[in-house]
Every structure is written in C-alpha cells, then in structure tokens.
C-alpha cells in the first residue's frame, strides 16, 4: 500500500509538506501542490492508505535513535530511554535502540528494511542532520528534543526558556540578587545543544529585567572535574547567595562540595536544579528542582508516534511542537538570603 512517505519521496518534498497540501491547513505554492497531486495520482495514494497497510504488516517495533556522548551525564540520558521503552512496551511495541554514530545511515537502513514501524530521536541538536533523513522515509517519527527547524516531525520537549525564567523568578521572590548558573559543558553548546542556551539566555534576560546579577558558566559532565568546577565557581563568586544548575552531574556532586566547604542549603546557599524526581531519589539529592520530565516526554512522544502508525492520528494532521511547562518541586533548599 502507498504511504504518505512514498508520495513525499516521489514529489521531492517532506512528509509534512504533503500533509499540509492534502489538509489545506497551510498555504503551499501552486508548483509544489501540483507536484504532490501528480505523485498522489500516479501512485494511487488515498487518505489513510498508510494506516491500512500498517494494520496488516506492522512489526510492532519502534526504532529509538540515541547517542551516548562522552560529554553528557549518562544516568540522565538513561531516564529518557526508559521513558520511551517502558511506555512503548505498555502499548505492545518493542524498542530497537540504535546507538550507531552515523544516525543518517542507520535511519535509511532501517527504513528500507521495514523492520520498524516508526522512529523516535533523542539527543536532538539545533541543526540535526538526522531530521533531513527522517522526512524522506516512509515511516512516521517523533523527537524528544527541540531542533532549530520545526514542521517536519512531531516534537516534544521541556520549555527550557520558561524553566530559566522560573528559576530566576523564584530566587528573586525570596530576595536573592546575585546568582550563579552552572550549565552543561561548553562543547555541548558548540555541537548544537540548544537546551543549554535556551535556559541560560532566558534566565539572564529575566535577571536583567528584575535587577538580579547572574554569573553564567559551564561545568564538566563527570567527576572529579565537576566537583573542581563547583569549588572554583563558589570561590570566584563568594557573594552569590543562589545556585542554579542546568547540569545533572553538578547536582549529583554538589552535596559533597557543600559538605567539604562547611556550607548548607538553604542556610548558606539556596539551590535550584533541573532534573527528574527519579534522578533526585537515585542520588539522594535534597535540592529543589525543575522536573526534566523525562518520563512524561517519552510517553507523549511514543503516544503520538503510535497514533500515527495505527492511523489514530491522521496522515493529514500536520506535525506539531509540544513544549511542557516547567514545574518546580520544593525539597527545602530555598530560603531568603543569609542575613535577611
């Protein structure tokens, strides 16, 4: 049976462009629309044809493309993987995890083999080359992570900009006027880790609006380097009364760093991290944090993907972007600055 992906390949456009052309939900140039219509007629495509084919030939396997990177904290990455695989299993789907360095080649190979019903991407960068490959395959896809270009696949992510603003707002409301923000390593930003600068830029912008000073810096993703980084940050900014962490390794290392310096949170230093409840339990972290919502994002991405595979979500429904609003869990590490 002909799928919307087949039409997209024949017309030389993306799946989303075909969806928009067929649904009329976005304007498409007459030239492109004519190309799509010609492909539809030549291939004999009809609405939901892909869903009908999948109903008889599905493998009930999802491909999860994940990359374990040396400069990221592996335990945090595993949470996203578990969020996807656990929910996929509950819906009757197995997960084929692909960690091949050449993600584009892996995508193309799996798509041609028809061994999987759909693709889900993690570690999505700002200019992720895998997205170009995704729009050319016949299987549907979704991502956990917001790339710079949207409109091609279903995208789910935490609203990192809103998270940055929430961190600063909470500290400001308590009376803090000098903060330190520790982000992921700088080379994570260099390779397109947009979530780092989305949070940092929004936090710094809100701080400027509120008259709060934020010292933004990068930290390592592993021990013992991150512990040394935290000591250096605290030495360099002794007047800072609040610490913001967009770095899971830093959060895991902080209890020992504070203990070695004779400091306590929140008596000496208020702390807000960004990680999940499960992560906090695993590392016995006593710090208030914005939930990274790894499990919730994985569930949402799988639900949408399976919906497209089964036809519950129409082929003509354009891909969307869903950003999860941040929530702050108070674990007692927040208080007014010392002396207030």
N, C-alpha and C positions, 0 to 999 in steps of 0.2 A: 504494500500500500504506500502511496505517495505521502510524504510528510511535509510540514511547512519548511523544514530544513532543506528538503530536496528542492522546493520552489526557490528558496533563498539562494542556494548554490547555482541553480540554473539561471536566475536573474542577476547574479553577481552582487547581491545585497545581503544585509544581515537579516536574521530571523525577525528582529523587532521591526525592521522596515516593512517586511511582508505583513506582519501583524497590523501595523498602522494603516497600510494600504487597504487591507481587507476590511478592517473595522471602521475606517474613516475617522478615527479618533485624533489623528494628527495629519496636517497637510503634507502631501507627498507630491513632488514635481511630476508633471504630466509625462515626461520622458521615462522616469523611473516607474511610475504607475503602469505605463504601457508595457514595459519590460516584464513587470511582475504578472500582469494579466496574461501576457503571451506565455509565460512559463506555466501559469496555472492551467491554461487551456491545453498546452502541449503535453503536460504531464498528467492531466486529468485529476488535478487536486480538487478535493471537496472539503468543506469545513469538517474538522474533527476526524479527517481520514487517518491522521497520525494516531489519534487516540484509539480508533478502531483496530488499527494494525497492532498497536501495543497490547490491546486486550487479548490478542491471541498469540503474541510472540514475545512477551516481556520475559526478561531474565530475572527480574526482582533483585537486581544488583545495582548499587549506586557506586560510582567512582568518586572517591574523595582524594583530591589532589592537595597534598600538604607537603610543606618543606620544613625540615628540621634545620634551622640555621644556627650556626655557632654563636652568633651574637644576640640570640634571643633566649629567654629563660624557658627551658623545655617543659617544666611542670605546668606552666601557664598554657602552653600550646596544647598539652595533652587534655586539658579541660575542654577545649573547643572540639577536639577529636571525639571525646566521649559524648559530648552533647549531640553530635551528629550520629554516631554509630548506635548509641542507645536508643534514640528515637526512631532511627531507621529500622532497627530490629523490631521495635514495638509495632511498626506498620507492616511487617512481613518482608523487609528488604535487608539483604546482606550488604556489607560495605567492602569495597575493594580499595584499600588505601594505597595510593601511588605516591612515592617519595622521589621518583626519578628527577634528576636535576633538570633535564630538558623536558619541562612540562608541556610544551607545544607538541613535541613528538609523541609523548605519552597520550595526549588527548587525541591526536589524529589516529594513532594506532588502535586505541580502544574504540573509537567511533567506528572505524572501518570494520572491526571485528564483530561489532554488535554484541559484545559481551556484557555491556552495561546499558541500563535504561536512561541514565542521566548523569550529569556531572555536578559536583559541588567543590568549590575552590576555597581554600584557606590561604593565609599569608598573602593577601591581595595587596599589591603595590599600586602606587599612583598611576604609573604607566605600565600596567601588567600585560606582557606580550601574550599571555595565555588567553586574554579576552578576545583578541583578534581571531584566534583559532576556535574559540567557543562559538562565535557567531556563524561559523561556516559548517559546523557539524549538524547532523540531523537530530541529535538528542537534545532535550532541554537542559538548562543549567541554572544554578544559583550560586551566590557567593556569600561568605561571611567576611565582610570587609568592604569598605567603600573605595572604589578606584576613582581616578580623576574624571573618567568618561562614564556616563551612565546611559541607560536606554537600550542596552543590548541584552542584558540578562537581569533576573531578579536579584536584588542586592539587599543584604541585611547587615546592620552594624549598630554599635552603640553610638549615640550622638556625643562624640568626644568634645566638640566645641562647647556644648551645653554642660558637659562634665567639668571642663575647665572653669567655666563661669560659676558653676555651683560651688566648686572648691573655694574660690576666692570670696564669693558672697558669704559663705558660712564663716570663714575666718574673719572677714570684715565685721560681720554682725556681732562677733564675740569681742571685737576691739583690737584685733591684730592689725598692725600697719607695716610690718616687714616680714616677708615670707621667702622661703627657698623652694623652688620647684626642681625636682630631680626627674629627668626624663630618661628614656632608653638611650643606648649608645648613639653617638653622632652618626656612625655609618649606617644605622637603621634608617635615619632620615635621608642620608645620601642615596640609598638604593630605592627610596620611594615609600618609606613607612609613614604615610600621611597622617595616621592617627596620632603620631607624636607631635607634629607641629599643629595639628588642628586643636588639640587640647592646650598646648603651650601658648599658641597665638591668642586663643580666646581668653585664657587666664590672664595673660599680660595686658590685653586690651581692657578687660573688665577692671583689673587692678588700677590701670591708669585713670579710668573713669571714677573710681572710688578713692583715689589718692593713696593707694597701697603700693608699696615697693615689692616687686617680685624679682628675685635673683634666679634666673633660669639657667640650668646647667645640665649636662649629660652625665650619666653614670654607667658603669660597666654592667654586664648581664650575668656575671659569675663571681664567685668568691675565689681568692680573697680580695680581688680588685675592687669590688663594690663596697666592701667594708672600708677600705682605704679611701675611696672616693667620698663616702659619707663623713668620715673623720675630717677630711680636707674641707668639705663644704661647711661643716659646723665650725671649724677653726677660722675659715675665711669670713664668715658672716655671724659673728658672735651675738649680734643684736637681734637676729631673726628670732621671732617667737613662734613661728608656724612653719611646718614642713609639709609640702605637697609631693606625693610620689606617684608618678606615672611610669613605674619601673618595678615589676614584681620582685626581682632579685634584691632591690634596695629595701623593699618592705620586709622580705624574709631576713635580711641581715640587720635591720635596724634595732631589734630588741637587744642584741649583743653589743652593738655600738653604743646605745644609750647606757646600758649597764656598765660598760667599761669606762664611761665618762662620768658616772655617778649622776646621770640625768634620769628623770621620769616624765612620762606623758600621762596627763597633761600638765602636771605641776610646773615643769620646766619648759616643756615644748609641746605644743599641740600638733597633732599629726592627722592628715587625711591621705589615704592611699587610693589605689584603683585596682581592685581585684575582687574575685568572687567570694561568696561565703564559704564554699568548699575549700578554696585556697587558704582562707583565714584559719579554718579548722585544721587543715593539713600542717600548717606551720605555726599553729598556736599563736596567731597574731592578735594582739589586743587593740589594734588601731581601727579607728573609724575609717570607712572606705566607701567609695562609689563602686557598686557592683558591676563587674565587667560583663555579667550576664552571658557567660559563655554557653551555658546550657540552654537558656531561653533563645539565644540567637541560632544555635544549632537546630533546635526544634522548629523554629519558624522557617529556616531555610529548607529543611527537609520536607516540611508540610507543603510548602509552595512547589518544590520540585516534584514530589509525588503527585501533587494535584495536577501538574502539567502532564506528567507521564500517563496518568489514568484518564485524563480528559475532564476531571472535575474542575480544573481551571482551563478555560478555552484557549485554543491556539491563537485566537484573535485578541485575547487580553494582553495589552502591551506590558512589557516588563516594568517593574516598579522598584522604588527605593524606600525601604523602611528603616528609619533611624529610631532606636529605642531610647526613650527619655531616661536620663540617669537618675538613680535613686541612691541616697546616702544612708548607710547603716551606721548608727552611732554606737560604738563599742566603748565609749568612755575616755577617748583620747583627745577630747576637745574641751577647752575651757578658756576663760579670759586670760590674757597675758599675765605673767607674774607681776605682782605689784598693783594690779587693778582690782 
